[in-house]
Amino acid sequence: MHKVDKILESMKENSKNVRFEDLVKVCSYYFGYPRIRGSHYFFSVPWEGKPLTNIQKTNNGKAKVYQVEQVLKAIEKLEGEGFV
């Protein structure tokens, strides 16, 4: 199993304990390289209406839970619409 697949499975099981660096790896794999502005990482998505996914690190090096959930939904949409 690919490392990104393992991280993604772990994210689906527990969105509350995701390392920010792992979320960046998953987002980079699915959405390409980010645009970085300060602490915010912006990833483009290939559909109209919401062209960016935004993530940022918490003080403890973890990803914000609601952003992990947004990324999971975006990946699900990508797969459902045949982009992946």
The first five atom37 places (N, CA, C, CB, O) and aatype in JSON, in Angstrom:
{
  "aatype": [12, 8, 11, 19, 3, 11, 9, 10, 6, 15, 12, 11, 6, 2, 15, 11, 2, 19, 1, 13, 6, 3, 10, 19, 11, 19, 4, 15, 18, 18, 13, 7, 18, 14, 1, 9, 1, 7, 15, 8, 18, 13, 13, 15, 19, 14, 17, 6, 7, 11, 14, 10, 16, 2, 9, 5, 11, 16, 2, 2, 7, 11, 0, 11, 19, 18, 5, 19, 6, 5, 19, 10, 11, 0, 9, 6, 11, 10, 6, 7, 6, 7, 13, 19],
  "atom_mask": [
    [1, 1, 1, 1, 1],
    [1, 1, 1, 1, 1],
    [1, 1, 1, 1, 1],
    [1, 1, 1, 1, 1],
    [1, 1, 1, 1, 1],
    [1, 1, 1, 1, 1],
    [1, 1, 1, 1, 1],
    [1, 1, 1, 1, 1],
    [1, 1, 1, 1, 1],
    [1, 1, 1, 1, 1],
    [1, 1, 1, 1, 1],
    [1, 1, 1, 1, 1],
    [1, 1, 1, 1, 1],
    [1, 1, 1, 1, 1],
    [1, 1, 1, 1, 1],
    [1, 1, 1, 1, 1],
    [1, 1, 1, 1, 1],
    [1, 1, 1, 1, 1],
    [1, 1, 1, 1, 1],
    [1, 1, 1, 1, 1],
    [1, 1, 1, 1, 1],
    [1, 1, 1, 1, 1],
    [1, 1, 1, 1, 1],
    [1, 1, 1, 1, 1],
    [1, 1, 1, 1, 1],
    [1, 1, 1, 1, 1],
    [1, 1, 1, 1, 1],
    [1, 1, 1, 1, 1],
    [1, 1, 1, 1, 1],
    [1, 1, 1, 1, 1],
    [1, 1, 1, 1, 1],
    [1, 1, 1, 0, 1],
    [1, 1, 1, 1, 1],
    [1, 1, 1, 1, 1],
    [1, 1, 1, 1, 1],
    [1, 1, 1, 1, 1],
    [1, 1, 1, 1, 1],
    [1, 1, 1, 0, 1],
    [1, 1, 1, 1, 1],
    [1, 1, 1, 1, 1],
    [1, 1, 1, 1, 1],
    [1, 1, 1, 1, 1],
    [1, 1, 1, 1, 1],
    [1, 1, 1, 1, 1],
    [1, 1, 1, 1, 1],
    [1, 1, 1, 1, 1],
    [1, 1, 1, 1, 1],
    [1, 1, 1, 1, 1],
    [1, 1, 1, 0, 1],
    [1, 1, 1, 1, 1],
    [1, 1, 1, 1, 1],
    [1, 1, 1, 1, 1],
    [1, 1, 1, 1, 1],
    [1, 1, 1, 1, 1],
    [1, 1, 1, 1, 1],
    [1, 1, 1, 1, 1],
    [1, 1, 1, 1, 1],
    [1, 1, 1, 1, 1],
    [1, 1, 1, 1, 1],
    [1, 1, 1, 1, 1],
    [1, 1, 1, 0, 1],
    [1, 1, 1, 1, 1],
    [1, 1, 1, 1, 1],
    [1, 1, 1, 1, 1],
    [1, 1, 1, 1, 1],
    [1, 1, 1, 1, 1],
    [1, 1, 1, 1, 1],
    [1, 1, 1, 1, 1],
    [1, 1, 1, 1, 1],
    [1, 1, 1, 1, 1],
    [1, 1, 1, 1, 1],
    [1, 1, 1, 1, 1],
    [1, 1, 1, 1, 1],
    [1, 1, 1, 1, 1],
    [1, 1, 1, 1, 1],
    [1, 1, 1, 1, 1],
    [1, 1, 1, 1, 1],
    [1, 1, 1, 1, 1],
    [1, 1, 1, 1, 1],
    [1, 1, 1, 0, 1],
    [1, 1, 1, 1, 1],
    [1, 1, 1, 0, 1],
    [1, 1, 1, 1, 1],
    [1, 1, 1, 1, 1]
  ],
  "atom_positions": [
    [[0.84, -1.18, 0.0], [0.0, 0.0, 0.0], [0.89, 1.25, 0.0], [-0.96, 0.0, 1.22], [1.88, 1.31, 0.72]],
    [[0.53, 2.2, -0.79], [1.25, 3.47, -0.93], [1.15, 4.26, 0.38], [0.68, 4.31, -2.11], [0.13, 4.18, 1.07]],
    [[2.2, 5.01, 0.73], [2.22, 5.77, 1.99], [1.05, 6.74, 2.09], [3.54, 6.55, 2.12], [0.46, 6.89, 3.16]],
    [[0.69, 7.4, 0.99], [-0.44, 8.32, 1.01], [-1.73, 7.57, 1.3], [-0.54, 9.08, -0.34], [-2.6, 8.08, 2.01]],
    [[-1.86, 6.37, 0.77], [-3.05, 5.57, 1.04], [-3.16, 5.23, 2.53], [-3.03, 4.28, 0.21], [-4.25, 5.26, 3.1]],
    [[-2.04, 4.91, 3.14], [-2.04, 4.6, 4.58], [-2.44, 5.83, 5.4], [-0.65, 4.1, 5.03], [-3.23, 5.73, 6.33]],
    [[-1.89, 6.97, 5.03], [-2.23, 8.21, 5.74], [-3.71, 8.51, 5.57], [-1.37, 9.4, 5.22], [-4.39, 8.88, 6.53]],
    [[-4.23, 8.35, 4.35], [-5.63, 8.62, 4.07], [-6.54, 7.71, 4.89], [-5.91, 8.45, 2.58], [-7.54, 8.16, 5.45]],
    [[-6.21, 6.43, 4.97], [-6.99, 5.5, 5.77], [-6.98, 5.91, 7.24], [-6.45, 4.06, 5.62], [-8.01, 5.87, 7.91]],
    [[-5.82, 6.32, 7.73], [-5.7, 6.77, 9.11], [-6.54, 8.03, 9.35], [-4.22, 7.05, 9.45], [-7.16, 8.17, 10.4]],
    [[-6.56, 8.94, 8.38], [-7.36, 10.15, 8.48], [-8.85, 9.83, 8.55], [-7.09, 11.08, 7.3], [-9.59, 10.45, 9.31]],
    [[-9.27, 8.85, 7.77], [-10.68, 8.46, 7.77], [-11.08, 7.84, 9.1], [-10.97, 7.48, 6.63], [-12.2, 8.04, 9.57]],
    [[-10.18, 7.1, 9.7], [-10.45, 6.45, 10.99], [-10.47, 7.44, 12.14], [-9.43, 5.38, 11.26], [-11.27, 7.3, 13.07]],
    [[-9.58, 8.44, 12.1], [-9.47, 9.39, 13.21], [-9.03, 10.75, 12.68], [-8.48, 8.88, 14.28], [-7.83, 11.01, 12.52]],
    [[-9.98, 11.61, 12.42], [-9.66, 12.94, 11.87], [-9.16, 13.91, 12.94], [-10.88, 13.54, 11.18], [-8.78, 15.04, 12.62]],
    [[-9.15, 13.47, 14.19], [-8.74, 14.35, 15.28], [-7.26, 14.26, 15.61], [-9.52, 14.04, 16.5], [-6.75, 15.06, 16.39]],
    [[-6.56, 13.31, 15.03], [-5.16, 13.12, 15.38], [-4.3, 12.99, 14.12], [-4.99, 11.88, 16.28], [-3.6, 12.0, 13.94]],
    [[-4.37, 13.99, 13.27], [-3.65, 13.97, 12.0], [-2.51, 14.97, 12.05], [-4.6, 14.28, 10.8], [-2.71, 16.15, 12.34]],
    [[-1.32, 14.5, 11.77], [-0.17, 15.42, 11.71], [-0.33, 16.33, 10.5], [1.17, 14.63, 11.63], [-0.76, 15.89, 9.43]],
    [[0.01, 17.59, 10.68], [-0.11, 18.56, 9.59], [0.7, 18.13, 8.38], [0.33, 19.95, 10.06], [0.23, 18.24, 7.25]],
    [[1.92, 17.64, 8.61], [2.78, 17.21, 7.51], [2.14, 16.07, 6.7], [4.15, 16.77, 8.04], [2.3, 16.0, 5.48]],
    [[1.42, 15.19, 7.38], [0.72, 14.11, 6.69], [-0.42, 14.65, 5.84], [0.19, 13.09, 7.69], [-0.64, 14.18, 4.72]],
    [[-1.14, 15.63, 6.36], [-2.22, 16.24, 5.59], [-1.68, 16.94, 4.35], [-3.02, 17.23, 6.46], [-2.29, 16.89, 3.28]],
    [[-0.53, 17.6, 4.48], [0.1, 18.26, 3.34], [0.47, 17.21, 2.28], [1.36, 19.06, 3.78], [0.27, 17.45, 1.09]],
    [[1.0, 16.07, 2.7], [1.35, 15.0, 1.74], [0.12, 14.53, 0.97], [1.99, 13.81, 2.47], [0.18, 14.37, -0.25]],
    [[-0.97, 14.3, 1.67], [-2.2, 13.83, 1.03], [-2.74, 14.89, 0.07], [-3.26, 13.47, 2.08], [-3.09, 14.58, -1.06]],
    [[-2.8, 16.14, 0.53], [-3.31, 17.22, -0.33], [-2.42, 17.41, -1.56], [-3.39, 18.53, 0.46], [-2.94, 17.62, -2.66]],
    [[-1.12, 17.35, -1.38], [-0.2, 17.51, -2.52], [-0.39, 16.39, -3.53], [1.26, 17.54, -2.03], [-0.32, 16.63, -4.74]],
    [[-0.63, 15.19, -3.04], [-0.84, 14.05, -3.93], [-2.11, 14.23, -4.76], [-0.92, 12.74, -3.11], [-2.1, 13.99, -5.96]],
    [[-3.19, 14.64, -4.12], [-4.47, 14.75, -4.81], [-4.68, 16.07, -5.54], [-5.58, 14.56, -3.83], [-5.34, 16.1, -6.58]],
    [[-4.13, 17.17, -5.02], [-4.43, 18.49, -5.57], [-3.23, 19.23, -6.16], [-5.02, 19.33, -4.52], [-3.41, 20.29, -6.75]],
    [[-2.03, 18.69, -6.03], [-0.85, 19.36, -6.54], [-0.19, 20.19, -5.45], [0.0, 0.0, 0.0], [-0.59, 20.15, -4.29]],
    [[0.81, 20.95, -5.84], [1.57, 21.73, -4.87], [0.77, 22.93, -4.37], [2.89, 22.19, -5.47], [0.0, 23.52, -5.13]],
    [[0.96, 23.29, -3.11], [0.18, 24.4, -2.55], [0.79, 25.76, -2.83], [0.05, 24.22, -1.07], [1.97, 25.9, -3.14]],
    [[-0.07, 26.76, -2.71], [0.39, 28.14, -2.6], [0.42, 28.42, -1.1], [-0.54, 29.17, -3.4], [-0.57, 28.16, -0.41]],
    [[1.51, 28.93, -0.61], [1.66, 29.14, 0.83], [1.68, 30.63, 1.12], [2.95, 28.47, 1.36], [2.46, 31.39, 0.54]],
    [[0.81, 31.04, 2.01], [0.73, 32.44, 2.46], [0.74, 32.42, 3.99], [-0.56, 33.19, 1.89], [-0.29, 32.14, 4.62]],
    [[1.88, 32.7, 4.56], [2.0, 32.65, 6.02], [1.82, 31.22, 6.5], [0.0, 0.0, 0.0], [2.56, 30.32, 6.09]],
    [[0.85, 31.01, 7.37], [0.61, 29.68, 7.9], [-0.44, 28.91, 7.1], [0.17, 29.77, 9.35], [-0.74, 27.77, 7.43]],
    [[-0.98, 29.51, 6.06], [-2.04, 28.89, 5.26], [-1.48, 28.24, 4.0], [-3.1, 29.94, 4.89], [-0.66, 28.82, 3.3]],
    [[-1.93, 27.03, 3.74], [-1.58, 26.3, 2.53], [-2.85, 26.19, 1.7], [-0.97, 24.87, 2.85], [-3.86, 25.68, 2.18]],
    [[-2.8, 26.66, 0.46], [-3.96, 26.66, -0.43], [-3.73, 25.67, -1.56], [-4.22, 28.08, -0.99], [-2.71, 25.72, -2.25]],
    [[-4.68, 24.77, -1.74], [-4.62, 23.77, -2.8], [-5.79, 23.98, -3.74], [-4.63, 22.34, -2.21], [-6.92, 24.16, -3.29]],
    [[-5.54, 23.96, -5.04], [-6.6, 24.11, -6.04], [-7.33, 22.8, -6.23], [-6.02, 24.61, -7.37], [-6.72, 21.73, -6.24]],
    [[-8.65, 22.9, -6.4], [-9.47, 21.73, -6.72], [-10.07, 21.96, -8.11], [-10.59, 21.5, -5.64], [-10.28, 23.11, -8.5]],
    [[-10.36, 20.89, -8.85], [-10.73, 21.03, -10.27], [-12.2, 21.26, -10.56], [-10.3, 19.83, -10.99], [-12.66, 20.9, -11.64]],
    [[-12.96, 21.85, -9.66], [-14.36, 22.1, -9.96], [-14.71, 23.54, -9.65], [-15.26, 21.16, -9.19], [-13.98, 24.25, -8.96]],
    [[-15.86, 23.97, -10.18], [-16.29, 25.35, -10.02], [-16.88, 25.58, -8.64], [-17.32, 25.72, -11.09], [-17.31, 24.64, -7.97]],
    [[-16.89, 26.81, -8.23], [-17.57, 27.19, -7.0], [-16.65, 27.31, -5.8], [0.0, 0.0, 0.0], [-16.71, 28.31, -5.08]],
    [[-15.81, 26.34, -5.57], [-14.88, 26.38, -4.43], [-13.52, 25.93, -4.93], [-15.38, 25.48, -3.24], [-13.13, 24.78, -4.72]],
    [[-12.79, 26.81, -5.58], [-11.57, 26.42, -6.25], [-10.37, 26.16, -5.35], [-11.21, 27.45, -7.22], [-9.33, 25.72, -5.84]],
    [[-10.48, 26.42, -4.04], [-9.32, 26.21, -3.17], [-9.7, 25.43, -1.92], [-8.69, 27.55, -2.78], [-10.8, 25.58, -1.39]],
    [[-8.78, 24.61, -1.47], [-8.87, 23.98, -0.16], [-7.76, 24.58, 0.68], [-8.77, 22.4, -0.25], [-6.61, 24.62, 0.25]],
    [[-8.1, 25.04, 1.87], [-7.16, 25.74, 2.73], [-6.89, 24.89, 3.97], [-7.71, 27.14, 3.13], [-7.83, 24.41, 4.61]],
    [[-5.61, 24.72, 4.31], [-5.27, 24.03, 5.55], [-4.23, 24.85, 6.31], [-4.74, 22.59, 5.27], [-3.49, 25.63, 5.72]],
    [[-4.19, 24.65, 7.62], [-3.17, 25.31, 8.44], [-2.9, 24.47, 9.68], [-3.61, 26.73, 8.83], [-3.74, 23.69, 10.13]],
    [[-1.71, 24.64, 10.21], [-1.24, 23.88, 11.35], [-1.7, 24.51, 12.66], [0.28, 23.77, 11.32], [-1.8, 25.73, 12.78]],
    [[-1.97, 23.64, 13.65], [-2.24, 24.14, 14.99], [-0.92, 24.29, 15.73], [-3.21, 23.18, 15.77], [0.13, 23.94, 15.2]],
    [[-0.96, 24.8, 16.94], [0.25, 25.01, 17.72], [0.97, 23.72, 18.09], [-0.07, 25.76, 18.97], [2.18, 23.74, 18.34]],
    [[0.26, 22.6, 18.11], [0.87, 21.33, 18.49], [1.33, 20.49, 17.3], [-0.09, 20.53, 19.32], [1.67, 19.32, 17.47]],
    [[1.35, 21.07, 16.09], [1.82, 20.36, 14.91], [0.77, 19.49, 14.24], [0.0, 0.0, 0.0], [1.07, 18.77, 13.29]],
    [[-0.45, 19.54, 14.74], [-1.55, 18.76, 14.17], [-2.34, 19.61, 13.19], [-2.47, 18.22, 15.29], [-2.26, 20.84, 13.2]],
    [[-3.09, 18.93, 12.35], [-3.99, 19.61, 11.43], [-5.29, 19.92, 12.16], [-4.25, 18.76, 10.15], [-5.67, 19.21, 13.08]],
    [[-5.97, 20.97, 11.74], [-7.27, 21.31, 12.31], [-8.29, 20.27, 11.85], [-7.71, 22.75, 11.91], [-8.35, 19.92, 10.67]],
    [[-9.1, 19.8, 12.79], [-10.03, 18.71, 12.52], [-11.01, 19.06, 11.4], [-10.8, 18.35, 13.79], [-11.23, 18.25, 10.5]],
    [[-11.6, 20.25, 11.44], [-12.57, 20.6, 10.41], [-11.93, 20.68, 9.04], [-13.25, 21.92, 10.75], [-12.59, 20.42, 8.03]],
    [[-10.65, 21.03, 8.97], [-9.96, 21.08, 7.68], [-9.65, 19.67, 7.18], [-8.66, 21.89, 7.79], [-9.73, 19.41, 5.98]],
    [[-9.32, 18.76, 8.08], [-9.12, 17.35, 7.68], [-10.42, 16.81, 7.09], [-8.67, 16.48, 8.9], [-10.4, 16.14, 6.06]],
    [[-11.53, 17.11, 7.73], [-12.83, 16.64, 7.24], [-13.18, 17.26, 5.89], [-13.92, 16.96, 8.26], [-13.76, 16.59, 5.04]],
    [[-12.83, 18.53, 5.68], [-13.06, 19.18, 4.39], [-12.23, 18.52, 3.3], [-12.73, 20.67, 4.47], [-12.71, 18.32, 2.18]],
    [[-10.98, 18.19, 3.61], [-10.1, 17.53, 2.64], [-10.65, 16.15, 2.29], [-8.65, 17.4, 3.2], [-10.66, 15.77, 1.12]],
    [[-11.11, 15.41, 3.29], [-11.68, 14.09, 3.03], [-12.9, 14.19, 2.11], [-12.08, 13.41, 4.36], [-13.07, 13.37, 1.21]],
    [[-13.75, 15.19, 2.32], [-14.91, 15.4, 1.46], [-14.49, 15.77, 0.04], [-15.81, 16.5, 2.04], [-15.09, 15.3, -0.93]],
    [[-13.46, 16.59, -0.08], [-12.97, 16.99, -1.4], [-12.39, 15.79, -2.15], [-11.9, 18.09, -1.27], [-12.62, 15.65, -3.36]],
    [[-11.67, 14.93, -1.46], [-11.11, 13.73, -2.08], [-12.23, 12.79, -2.5], [-10.14, 13.0, -1.12], [-12.18, 12.19, -3.58]],
    [[-13.24, 12.66, -1.66], [-14.4, 11.82, -1.99], [-15.09, 12.35, -3.24], [-15.4, 11.78, -0.8], [-15.5, 11.57, -4.11]],
    [[-15.22, 13.66, -3.34], [-15.83, 14.27, -4.53], [-14.97, 14.03, -5.76], [-16.04, 15.79, -4.31], [-15.49, 13.71, -6.83]],
    [[-13.65, 14.17, -5.62], [-12.74, 13.9, -6.73], [-12.92, 12.48, -7.26], [-11.29, 14.11, -6.3], [-13.03, 12.26, -8.46]],
    [[-12.95, 11.53, -6.34], [-13.1, 10.14, -6.73], [-14.47, 9.86, -7.33], [-12.88, 9.24, -5.54], [-14.6, 9.11, -8.3]],
    [[-15.51, 10.48, -6.75], [-16.86, 10.28, -7.23], [-17.11, 10.86, -8.62], [0.0, 0.0, 0.0], [-17.93, 10.34, -9.37]],
    [[-16.41, 11.92, -8.94], [-16.59, 12.58, -10.24], [-15.56, 12.14, -11.26], [-16.53, 14.08, -10.07], [-15.51, 12.67, -12.37]],
    [[-14.75, 11.17, -10.89], [-13.79, 10.61, -11.84], [-12.55, 11.43, -12.1], [0.0, 0.0, 0.0], [-11.87, 11.22, -13.11]],
    [[-12.23, 12.38, -11.22], [-11.02, 13.17, -11.4], [-9.77, 12.39, -11.03], [-11.1, 14.45, -10.58], [-8.67, 12.72, -11.49]],
    [[-9.91, 11.36, -10.2], [-8.75, 10.57, -9.74], [-8.77, 9.24, -10.46], [-8.77, 10.36, -8.19], [-7.89, 8.41, -10.23]]
  ]
}
